[in-house]
Amino acid sequence: MSRTTDPVLLSAFKALCSLLEWSWGEFARALGLSRNTLHRIEKGLSKLSEEKQEKAKAILGVTPEEFEAAVHLATLIFNRRNAGIASPAPGSRRARLAKHFDAAVRDTRAFLESRIRAIEVDEAKEEAEQLWKELATRPQKERILRVETCDEFLTPAFIARVCDESVKAAAKRASDSVDLGNLALKVAERAPGTEAQRAGRLWQAWAFVGNAHRVCNEFGEADLAFASSGETGKLGEGEEPEFFDPARPLDLEASLRRNQGRFRDALLLLDRGLQICWPSSRSRILLQQATTLEQNGDPGKAMAALEEARPAIERGEGEPRSRWVLNFNVVKNLVHLDRGAEAEARLPEVRTLAAELGNNLDLLRTRALGGQVLAVAGHRSLALRELRAVRLEFSALFLRADSAVVGLNEAAILLSEGRNVEVRALTSEMRPVFNTLGLERQSLAAVRLFLEAVERDAATVALAREAARCICRLPRRS
């Protein structure tokens, strides 16, 4: 065959790598070439030697005929028009043959293009990971300077990687989450692309900025960020789906609306997200939907959402922590439904999963849930002892929202036994915790009502539970 251009050869090797389940990075290392060299070859700036071609075929284990076919198909992608070939007369046998042949070529070309695109996406993600490692330990000012002066950072894969890192940081240090959200936004503003691509990237980046401010309890700034996200999303939604889940901005905004007590808005966003999300994201959104329904006082519907999420989570989809979250919330809703025997039967699995994860906060929250299960099963003295111990541990960790929720659960048990004097002593002990939560906020009105009722000796179990549900809506460390 005639001399094939090096970019076409690279495309043929990419397709073969994808079909044979080789990553592009593994192939480059086995071939003894840097990815930068492969980039230059792909752009026609360098040559792939005959020796390297033969080594590549040997690495992949393809026959000469298989390689010839891959090159031919790659050539079809680069030369979509067969210039100089006269069209056959309409209705002739040649025309009928050409029609079937062209259809076969289109199908094969589409398949090959998808395989090449898949390996290019994997390559882009690997490069983004390396770029992130370069920036991870640098202070924010240096990160901003790097992305403003180096075009290699201006890719959708890198934007997506930083957005993911922003969510991870939110569980540890909220201010880091804001820095990372702003870094993703800075890259999205500078990255080249079509108008729709740029809008899609900005839609995603603004949503992660908004989520970071939500975690910081800066709801005003979060509202502004999601307003900006919504404006760009009208044009860019669904662009570059290999890198950006189109449902992600929706479920992040739903978290804010839930924290604000705007449950209807949150559920509408989640319903829309379920219609357009990546399949791998569906279980996560269902878990969020269940949390929203539970906090809105509808444990029955929350249980239905959890059970819908169960098959995918049991298959291992989602994050490793998803199984614990699923089972934890099932038991929590069984408690709300006063189905103590079922909650007690399911609690050991929650404990086992928490122990496997080894996350101290998950273990503490599992203990708190165990205290609630003891109470609904009628073991109130044991429940109070366990809840008090957990509350003090949360306080020692400065997790005031968690401490307050546990304390309100203690108060509900005491009120159910008519022990109002002890409730008054408990709320007096916890007053500093409540104050640090910012009781002047409208979103904590239920807590203020409960504390006022305690002072009038008019507190009820229902008021205590509503106050606890109110605090549960606050952003928390995961």
MISEGU-467148 format. One record per residue (C-alpha): residue number from 1; residue in three letters; x, y, z. Coordinates in Angstrom, 1 decimal, padded with zeros to 4 digits. Last residue first. Example, Ala and Ser with C-alpha at 12.3 -4.5 7.8 and 13.67 -1.06 7.14 Angstrom:
<nodes>
NODE resi resn      x      y      z
NODE    2  ser  013.7 -001.1  007.1
NODE    1  ala  012.3 -004.5  007.8
</nodes>
This chain:
<nodes>
NODE resi resn      x      y      z
NODE  478  ser -019.1  014.0  055.0
NODE  477  arg -018.6  017.4  056.7
NODE  476  arg -022.0  019.1  057.1
NODE  475  pro -024.1  021.6  055.2
NODE  474  leu -027.2  022.5  057.3
NODE  473  arg -030.4  020.5  056.5
NODE  472  cys -029.9  018.2  059.5
NODE  471  ile -030.3  021.3  061.7
NODE  470  cys -034.0  021.7  060.6
NODE  469  arg -034.6  017.9  061.0
NODE  468  ala -033.4  018.2  064.6
NODE  467  ala -035.7  021.2  065.2
NODE  466  glu -038.6  019.2  063.7
NODE  465  arg -037.8  016.3  066.0
NODE  464  ala -037.7  018.5  069.1
NODE  463  leu -041.0  020.2  068.2
NODE  462  ala -042.7  016.8  067.6
NODE  461  val -041.5  015.5  071.0
NODE  460  thr -043.0  018.5  072.7
NODE  459  ala -041.8  021.6  074.5
NODE  458  ala -044.3  023.6  076.5
NODE  457  asp -042.3  024.2  079.7
NODE  456  arg -042.2  027.9  078.8
NODE  455  glu -038.4  027.8  078.6
NODE  454  val -038.5  024.5  076.6
NODE  453  ala -041.0  026.1  074.2
NODE  452  glu -038.5  029.0  073.5
NODE  451  leu -035.8  026.4  072.8
NODE  450  phe -038.1  024.5  070.4
NODE  449  leu -039.2  027.7  068.6
NODE  448  arg -035.6  028.8  068.1
NODE  447  val -034.7  025.4  066.7
NODE  446  ala -037.6  025.5  064.3
NODE  445  ala -036.5  029.0  063.1
NODE  444  leu -033.1  027.6  062.0
NODE  443  ser -033.5  028.5  058.3
NODE  442  gln -034.5  032.1  059.3
NODE  441  arg -031.0  032.5  060.6
NODE  440  glu -030.7  034.3  064.0
NODE  439  leu -029.9  031.0  065.6
NODE  438  gly -026.4  031.1  064.1
NODE  437  leu -025.0  027.6  064.6
NODE  436  thr -022.7  028.9  067.3
NODE  435  asn -025.7  029.7  069.5
NODE  434  phe -027.0  026.2  069.4
NODE  433  val -023.7  024.8  070.6
NODE  432  pro -023.4  027.4  073.4
NODE  431  arg -027.0  026.5  074.5
NODE  430  met -026.2  022.8  074.8
NODE  429  glu -025.9  022.6  078.6
NODE  428  ser -029.0  024.8  078.9
NODE  427  thr -030.8  022.5  076.5
NODE  426  leu -029.9  019.5  078.6
NODE  425  ala -030.9  021.1  081.9
NODE  424  arg -034.3  022.1  080.5
NODE  423  val -034.8  018.6  079.0
NODE  422  glu -034.0  017.1  082.4
NODE  421  val -036.7  019.2  084.0
NODE  420  asn -039.1  018.1  081.3
NODE  419  arg -038.8  014.4  082.0
NODE  418  gly -042.3  013.5  080.7
NODE  417  glu -041.1  010.2  079.3
NODE  416  ser -041.6  011.2  075.6
NODE  415  leu -039.9  014.5  076.5
NODE  414  leu -036.8  012.7  077.6
NODE  413  ile -036.7  010.7  074.3
NODE  412  ala -037.2  013.9  072.3
NODE  411  ala -034.5  015.7  074.3
NODE  410  glu -032.0  013.0  073.5
NODE  409  asn -032.8  013.3  069.8
NODE  408  leu -032.3  017.1  070.2
NODE  407  gly -028.9  016.4  071.6
NODE  406  val -028.0  014.2  068.7
NODE  405  val -029.0  016.9  066.2
NODE  404  ala -027.0  019.5  068.2
NODE  403  ser -023.8  017.4  068.2
NODE  402  asp -024.0  016.8  064.5
NODE  401  ala -024.5  020.6  063.9
NODE  400  arg -021.6  021.4  066.3
NODE  399  leu -019.0  019.2  064.7
NODE  398  phe -016.2  020.8  066.8
NODE  397  leu -014.5  017.4  067.1
NODE  396  ala -014.9  017.5  070.9
NODE  395  ser -018.6  018.4  070.4
NODE  394  phe -019.1  015.3  068.2
NODE  393  glu -017.6  013.1  070.9
NODE  392  leu -019.8  014.7  073.5
NODE  391  arg -022.9  014.0  071.4
NODE  390  val -021.8  010.4  070.9
NODE  389  ala -021.6  009.8  074.7
NODE  388  arg -024.9  011.5  075.2
NODE  387  leu -026.6  009.4  072.5
NODE  386  glu -025.2  006.1  074.0
NODE  385  arg -026.5  006.8  077.5
NODE  384  leu -029.8  008.1  076.3
NODE  383  ala -030.4  005.0  074.1
NODE  382  leu -029.5  002.6  077.0
NODE  381  ser -032.1  004.3  079.2
NODE  380  arg -034.6  004.3  076.4
NODE  379  his -034.6  000.6  075.4
NODE  378  gly -038.1  000.7  073.9
NODE  377  ala -037.2 -000.4  070.3
NODE  376  val -037.7  003.2  069.1
NODE  375  ala -035.1  004.3  071.7
NODE  374  leu -032.5  001.6  070.9
NODE  373  val -032.9  002.5  067.2
NODE  372  gln -032.2  006.1  068.0
NODE  371  gly -029.0  005.1  069.9
NODE  370  gly -027.9  003.0  067.0
NODE  369  leu -028.3  006.0  064.7
NODE  368  ala -025.9  007.9  066.9
NODE  367  arg -023.5  005.0  066.8
NODE  366  thr -023.7  004.9  063.0
NODE  365  arg -023.0  008.7  063.0
NODE  364  leu -019.9  008.1  065.1
NODE  363  leu -018.7  005.3  062.8
NODE  362  asp -019.4  007.5  059.7
NODE  361  leu -017.4  010.3  061.4
NODE  360  asn -014.5  008.0  062.2
NODE  359  asn -014.2  006.6  058.6
NODE  358  gly -013.0  003.0  058.8
NODE  357  leu -014.8  002.1  055.6
NODE  356  glu -015.1 -001.6  056.7
NODE  355  ala -016.3 -000.5  060.2
NODE  354  ala -019.0  001.6  058.6
NODE  353  leu -020.1 -001.3  056.5
NODE  352  thr -020.3 -003.7  059.5
NODE  351  arg -022.2 -001.1  061.6
NODE  350  val -024.8 -000.6  058.8
NODE  349  glu -025.1 -004.4  058.4
NODE  348  pro -025.7 -004.7  062.2
NODE  347  leu -028.5 -002.0  062.0
NODE  346  arg -030.8 -004.0  059.7
NODE  345  ala -032.5 -006.1  062.3
NODE  344  glu -032.9 -003.2  064.8
NODE  343  ala -034.5 -001.1  062.1
NODE  342  glu -036.9 -003.9  061.2
NODE  341  ala -037.9 -004.3  064.9
NODE  340  gly -038.2 -000.5  065.4
NODE  339  arg -040.6  000.3  062.6
NODE  338  asp -041.6  003.6  064.1
NODE  337  leu -041.7  005.2  060.6
NODE  336  his -039.0  007.7  061.5
NODE  335  val -036.9  004.8  062.8
NODE  334  leu -037.4  002.9  059.5
NODE  333  asn -036.3  006.1  057.8
NODE  332  lys -033.0  006.1  059.7
NODE  331  val -032.5  002.4  059.0
NODE  330  val -032.9  002.9  055.2
NODE  329  asn -030.6  005.9  055.5
NODE  328  phe -027.8  004.0  057.0
NODE  327  asn -028.3  001.2  054.4
NODE  326  leu -027.9  003.5  051.5
NODE  325  val -025.1  005.7  052.9
NODE  324  trp -023.1  002.5  053.8
NODE  323  arg -023.5  001.1  050.3
NODE  322  ser -022.6  004.5  048.8
NODE  321  arg -019.3  004.7  050.7
NODE  320  pro -017.5  002.8  047.9
NODE  319  glu -018.5  005.4  045.4
NODE  318  gly -021.1  004.7  042.7
NODE  317  glu -021.8  001.4  041.1
NODE  316  gly -020.9 -001.8  043.0
NODE  315  arg -023.7 -004.0  041.8
NODE  314  glu -025.3 -003.5  045.3
NODE  313  ile -025.3  000.2  044.5
NODE  312  ala -027.1 -000.3  041.2
NODE  311  pro -029.7 -002.6  042.7
NODE  310  arg -030.3 -000.3  045.8
NODE  309  ala -031.1  003.0  044.1
NODE  308  glu -034.8  002.1  043.6
NODE  307  glu -034.9  000.9  047.2
NODE  306  leu -033.6  004.2  048.4
NODE  305  ala -036.1  006.2  046.4
NODE  304  ala -039.0  004.1  047.8
NODE  303  met -037.7  004.5  051.4
NODE  302  ala -037.7  008.3  050.9
NODE  301  lys -041.3  008.1  049.7
NODE  300  gly -042.2  006.5  053.0
NODE  299  pro -040.0  008.8  055.0
NODE  298  asp -041.8  011.9  054.0
NODE  297  gly -040.9  014.6  056.5
NODE  296  asn -039.2  017.1  054.2
NODE  295  gln -035.9  015.9  055.6
NODE  294  glu -036.7  012.4  054.5
NODE  293  leu -037.7  013.5  051.0
NODE  292  thr -034.5  015.5  050.6
NODE  291  thr -032.4  012.5  051.8
NODE  290  ala -034.2  010.2  049.5
NODE  289  gln -033.6  012.5  046.5
NODE  288  gln -029.9  012.6  047.4
NODE  287  leu -029.7  008.9  047.4
NODE  286  leu -031.6  008.8  044.1
NODE  285  ile -029.0  011.3  042.7
NODE  284  arg -026.1  009.1  043.7
NODE  283  ser -027.8  006.0  042.2
NODE  282  arg -028.3  007.8  038.9
NODE  281  ser -024.7  009.0  038.6
NODE  280  ser -023.3  005.9  036.8
NODE  279  pro -026.0  006.1  034.2
NODE  278  trp -024.9  009.6  033.3
NODE  277  cys -027.6  012.0  034.2
NODE  276  ile -030.3  013.4  031.8
NODE  275  gln -033.7  012.3  033.2
NODE  274  leu -032.5  011.8  036.8
NODE  273  gly -031.3  015.4  036.8
NODE  272  arg -034.7  016.7  036.0
NODE  271  asp -036.2  014.8  038.9
NODE  270  leu -033.4  016.1  041.1
NODE  269  leu -034.0  019.7  040.1
NODE  268  leu -037.8  019.3  040.8
NODE  267  leu -037.0  017.7  044.2
NODE  266  ala -034.8  020.6  045.2
NODE  265  asp -037.4  023.2  044.2
NODE  264  arg -040.1  021.4  046.2
NODE  263  phe -037.7  021.0  049.2
NODE  262  arg -036.9  024.7  049.5
NODE  261  gly -035.6  024.3  053.1
NODE  260  gln -032.5  026.4  052.4
NODE  259  asn -030.3  023.3  052.9
NODE  258  arg -032.5  021.5  050.4
NODE  257  arg -032.2  024.3  047.9
NODE  256  leu -028.4  024.2  048.2
NODE  255  ser -028.3  020.4  047.8
NODE  254  ala -030.6  020.7  044.7
NODE  253  glu -028.1  023.2  043.2
NODE  252  leu -025.4  020.4  043.3
NODE  251  asp -027.9  017.9  041.8
NODE  250  leu -028.7  020.3  038.9
NODE  249  pro -025.0  021.2  038.2
NODE  248  arg -024.2  017.5  038.0
NODE  247  ala -027.0  016.4  035.7
NODE  246  pro -025.1  017.2  032.5
NODE  245  asp -022.2  014.9  033.6
NODE  244  phe -019.1  016.6  032.2
NODE  243  phe -016.1  015.0  030.7
NODE  242  glu -017.4  012.5  028.0
NODE  241  pro -020.6  014.6  027.9
NODE  240  glu -018.8  017.4  026.1
NODE  239  glu -021.9  019.7  025.8
NODE  238  gly -025.1  018.6  027.5
NODE  237  glu -026.1  022.0  028.8
NODE  236  gly -024.1  024.8  027.1
NODE  235  leu -026.7  027.3  025.9
NODE  234  lys -029.2  027.5  028.8
NODE  233  gly -026.4  026.4  031.1
NODE  232  thr -024.7  029.8  030.9
NODE  231  glu -027.5  031.6  032.6
NODE  230  gly -028.2  028.8  035.1
NODE  229  ser -024.5  028.8  036.2
NODE  228  ser -024.6  032.5  036.8
NODE  227  ala -027.7  032.1  039.0
NODE  226  phe -026.0  029.1  040.7
NODE  225  ala -023.1  031.4  041.6
NODE  224  leu -025.3  034.1  042.9
NODE  223  asp -027.3  031.7  045.1
NODE  222  ala -024.0  030.3  046.5
NODE  221  glu -022.8  033.8  047.4
NODE  220  gly -026.0  034.4  049.4
NODE  219  phe -025.9  030.9  050.9
NODE  218  glu -022.4  031.3  052.4
NODE  217  asn -022.8  028.3  054.7
NODE  216  cys -019.2  027.3  053.8
NODE  215  val -020.6  024.1  052.2
NODE  214  arg -023.0  026.3  050.2
NODE  213  his -020.0  028.4  049.0
NODE  212  ala -018.3  025.3  047.7
NODE  211  asn -021.6  024.2  046.0
NODE  210  gly -021.9  027.6  044.2
NODE  209  val -018.3  027.4  042.9
NODE  208  phe -019.1  023.8  041.8
NODE  207  ala -022.1  025.1  039.9
NODE  206  trp -020.1  027.9  038.3
NODE  205  ala -017.6  025.4  037.0
NODE  204  gln -020.3  023.2  035.3
NODE  203  trp -022.2  026.0  033.6
NODE  202  leu -018.8  027.6  032.6
NODE  201  arg -017.8  024.4  030.9
NODE  200  gly -021.1  024.1  029.1
NODE  199  ala -021.0  027.7  028.0
NODE  198  arg -017.4  027.2  026.6
NODE  197  gln -018.6  024.2  024.7
NODE  196  ala -021.6  026.0  023.3
NODE  195  glu -019.6  029.0  022.1
NODE  194  thr -017.1  026.7  020.5
NODE  193  gly -013.8  026.0  022.1
NODE  192  pro -010.8  027.6  023.8
NODE  191  ala -010.2  027.5  027.6
NODE  190  arg -009.8  030.9  029.3
NODE  189  glu -013.1  031.2  031.2
NODE  188  ala -013.2  027.5  032.0
NODE  187  val -009.7  027.7  033.4
NODE  186  lys -010.7  030.6  035.8
NODE  185  leu -013.9  028.7  036.8
NODE  184  ala -011.9  025.6  037.6
NODE  183  leu -009.6  027.7  039.8
NODE  182  asn -012.7  029.4  041.5
NODE  181  gly -014.1  025.9  042.4
NODE  180  leu -010.7  024.9  043.7
NODE  179  asp -010.4  028.0  046.0
NODE  178  val -014.0  027.5  047.2
NODE  177  ser -013.4  023.8  048.1
NODE  176  asp -010.2  024.8  049.9
NODE  175  ser -012.3  027.2  052.1
NODE  174  ala -014.6  024.3  053.0
NODE  173  arg -011.9  022.1  054.5
NODE  172  lys -012.3  018.4  054.8
NODE  171  ala -015.5  017.2  053.1
NODE  170  ala -015.6  020.2  050.8
NODE  169  ala -012.1  019.2  049.5
NODE  168  lys -013.6  016.2  047.8
NODE  167  val -016.2  018.4  046.0
NODE  166  ser -013.5  020.8  044.8
NODE  165  glu -011.3  017.9  043.6
NODE  164  asp -014.1  016.8  041.3
NODE  163  cys -014.3  020.3  039.8
NODE  162  val -010.5  020.3  039.4
NODE  161  arg -010.7  017.1  037.4
NODE  160  ala -013.6  018.4  035.2
NODE  159  ile -011.7  021.6  034.4
NODE  158  phe -008.6  019.4  033.5
NODE  157  ala -010.6  017.2  031.2
NODE  156  pro -012.2  020.2  029.5
NODE  155  thr -008.7  021.5  028.6
NODE  154  leu -006.9  024.8  029.3
NODE  153  phe -004.2  023.4  031.5
NODE  152  glu -001.7  023.0  028.6
NODE  151  asp -002.2  026.7  027.8
NODE  150  cys  000.2  027.8  030.5
NODE  149  thr  000.2  031.5  031.7
NODE  148  glu -003.2  031.9  033.3
NODE  147  val -003.3  028.3  034.5
NODE  146  arg  000.0  028.7  036.2
NODE  145  leu -000.7  032.1  037.8
NODE  144  ile -004.0  030.8  039.3
NODE  143  arg -002.2  027.7  040.8
NODE  142  glu  000.6  030.0  042.2
NODE  141  lys -002.0  032.2  043.9
NODE  140  gln -003.8  029.1  045.3
NODE  139  pro -000.8  027.7  047.0
NODE  138  arg  001.0  024.7  045.3
NODE  137  thr  000.7  021.1  046.6
NODE  136  ala -002.0  020.0  044.1
NODE  135  leu -000.6  021.9  041.1
NODE  134  glu  001.7  019.3  039.5
NODE  133  lys -000.6  016.5  040.7
NODE  132  trp -003.4  018.3  038.8
NODE  131  leu -001.4  018.3  035.6
NODE  130  gln -000.8  014.5  035.9
NODE  129  glu -004.5  013.8  036.4
NODE  128  ala -005.4  016.1  033.5
NODE  127  glu -003.0  014.1  031.3
NODE  126  glu -004.6  010.8  032.3
NODE  125  lys -008.1  012.4  031.6
NODE  124  ala -007.0  013.5  028.2
NODE  123  glu -005.6  010.0  027.4
NODE  122  asp -008.9  008.4  028.5
NODE  121  val -010.8  010.8  026.3
NODE  120  glu -008.5  010.1  023.3
NODE  119  ile -009.0  006.3  024.0
NODE  118  ala -012.8  006.8  023.8
NODE  117  arg -012.6  009.0  020.7
NODE  116  ile -010.6  006.3  018.8
NODE  115  arg -013.3  003.7  019.7
NODE  114  ser -016.1  006.1  018.7
NODE  113  glu -014.4  006.9  015.5
NODE  112  leu -014.0  003.2  014.7
NODE  111  phe -017.7  002.5  015.3
NODE  110  ala -018.7  005.5  013.2
NODE  109  arg -016.3  004.4  010.4
NODE  108  thr -017.7  000.9  010.4
NODE  107  asp -021.3  002.1  010.2
NODE  106  arg -020.5  004.6  007.5
NODE  105  val -018.4  002.1  005.5
NODE  104  ala -021.3 -000.5  005.7
NODE  103  ala -023.8  002.1  004.5
NODE  102  asp -021.5  003.1  001.7
NODE  101  phe -021.2 -000.5  000.6
NODE  100  his -024.9 -001.0  000.7
NODE   99  lys -025.5  002.1 -001.4
NODE   98  ala -022.6  001.4 -003.7
NODE   97  leu -024.0 -002.1 -004.5
NODE   96  arg -027.4 -000.6 -005.3
NODE   95  ala -025.8  002.1 -007.5
NODE   94  arg -023.6 -000.5 -009.3
NODE   93  arg -026.8 -002.6 -010.0
NODE   92  ser -028.2  000.5 -011.6
NODE   91  gly -031.1  002.5 -010.2
NODE   90  pro -029.4  005.9 -010.4
NODE   89  ala -026.3  005.8 -012.6
NODE   88  pro -023.1  005.4 -010.6
NODE   87  ser -021.4  008.5 -009.1
NODE   86  ala -017.9  009.1 -010.5
NODE   85  ile -014.9  008.7 -008.2
NODE   84  gly -012.6  011.7 -008.4
NODE   83  ala -012.8  012.6 -004.8
NODE   82  asn -013.7  009.9 -002.3
NODE   81  arg -014.8  012.2  000.5
NODE   80  arg -014.4  011.3  004.2
NODE   79  asn -010.6  011.2  003.9
NODE   78  phe -009.3  011.2  007.5
NODE   77  ile -012.0  008.8  008.7
NODE   76  leu -011.6  006.6  005.7
NODE   75  thr -007.8  006.5  006.3
NODE   74  ala -008.4  005.1  009.8
NODE   73  leu -010.5  002.3  008.2
NODE   72  his -007.6  001.5  005.8
NODE   71  val -005.1  001.6  008.7
NODE   70  ala -007.2 -000.7  010.8
NODE   69  ala -007.6 -003.1  007.9
NODE   68  glu -003.9 -003.2  007.2
NODE   67  phe -003.2 -003.8  010.9
NODE   66  glu -005.5 -006.8  010.8
NODE   65  glu -003.9 -008.1  007.6
NODE   64  pro -000.4 -007.7  009.0
NODE   63  thr -001.5 -009.7  012.1
NODE   62  val -001.9 -008.0  015.5
NODE   61  gly -000.1 -008.8  018.7
NODE   60  leu -000.5 -005.4  020.2
NODE   59  ile  003.2 -005.2  021.3
NODE   58  ala  004.3 -006.9  018.0
NODE   57  lys  002.3 -004.3  015.9
NODE   56  ala  003.9 -001.5  018.0
NODE   55  lys  007.4 -002.9  017.5
NODE   54  glu  006.8 -003.1  013.8
NODE   53  gln  005.8  000.6  013.7
NODE   52  lys  008.6  001.6  016.0
NODE   51  glu  011.2  000.0  013.6
NODE   50  glu  009.4  001.7  010.6
NODE   49  ser  009.9  005.0  012.3
NODE   48  leu  007.0  007.1  013.4
NODE   47  lys  007.8  010.6  012.2
NODE   46  ser  007.5  014.1  013.8
NODE   45  leu  005.4  017.3  013.4
NODE   44  gly  002.5  015.5  011.7
NODE   43  lys  000.1  016.5  014.6
NODE   42  glu -000.2  012.8  015.7
NODE   41  ile  003.6  012.4  015.5
NODE   40  arg  004.0  015.5  017.8
NODE   39  his  001.4  014.1  020.2
NODE   38  leu  003.2  010.7  020.3
NODE   37  thr  006.4  012.5  021.2
NODE   36  asn  004.7  014.3  024.0
NODE   35  arg  003.2  011.0  025.2
NODE   34  ser  006.8  009.8  025.6
NODE   33  leu  008.0  006.8  023.5
NODE   32  gly  009.4  003.5  024.6
NODE   31  leu  006.7  001.4  022.8
NODE   30  ala  005.6 -000.2  026.1
NODE   29  arg  005.4  003.2  027.8
NODE   28  ala  003.3  004.6  024.9
NODE   27  phe  001.0  001.6  024.9
NODE   26  glu  000.5  001.8  028.7
NODE   25  gly -000.4  005.5  028.4
NODE   24  trp -002.8  004.9  025.5
NODE   23  ser -004.6  002.4  027.6
NODE   22  trp -004.8 -001.1  026.2
NODE   21  glu -008.2 -002.8  026.0
NODE   20  leu -007.6 -004.7  022.7
NODE   19  leu -010.3 -002.7  020.9
NODE   18  ser -009.0  000.6  022.5
NODE   17  cys -005.4 -000.1  021.6
NODE   16  leu -006.4 -001.1  018.0
NODE   15  ala -008.3  002.2  017.6
NODE   14  lys -005.4  004.2  018.9
NODE   13  phe -003.0  002.3  016.7
NODE   12  ala -005.1  003.2  013.6
NODE   11  ser -005.3  006.8  014.7
NODE   10  leu -001.5  006.9  015.1
NODE    9  leu -001.0  005.5  011.6
NODE    8  val -003.4  008.1  010.3
NODE    7  pro -001.3  010.8  012.0
NODE    6  asp  001.9  009.3  010.5
NODE    5  thr  000.7  009.6  006.9
NODE    4  thr  000.4  006.3  005.0
NODE    3  arg  002.9  005.6  002.2
NODE    2  ser  001.1  003.6 -000.5
NODE    1  met  000.0  000.0  000.0
</nodes>
